[in-house]
């Protein structure tokens, strides 16, 4: 077993409360996923099982996995069978994973598209957090002035 904080970023903790450390560890986890022969299967399992807060799986974080699942569903690929992950039989799970992996192979741009969508969401969130004045508040001139 890998003895490193990287393990937590691949299969566990998503936030160390240090943005720069998170970025470095996520980048390392993505690099490992990039050379892993099971990357597509790992991603399919994470999507079909709707795994949350499990770090990087199949090269994507939780938000990116939701976007790639949405892209697949928008093109008619069923990823959840409309049921709780706990109610899927092993055969249903294998079928959903197989269909998703085939779709991924036919749409290699889906991974990058989901990353871009998640990046735009993060940028919008940051913009809303900092407000229009860039100072961390949504101040409006004259609203609370005497």
PELINZI-V25226 format. One line per field, one symbol per residue. ss: DSSP state (a for helix, b for strand, c for the rest). A space follows every 50 residues. Layout:
ss=???
This chain:
ss=cccccaaaaaacccccccaaaaaaaaaaaaaaaaacccaaaaaaaaaacc ccccccbccbcaaaaaaaaaaaaaccccccccccaaaccaaaaaaaaaaa aaaaaaccaaaaaaaaaaaaaaaaaaaaaacccccccccccccccc
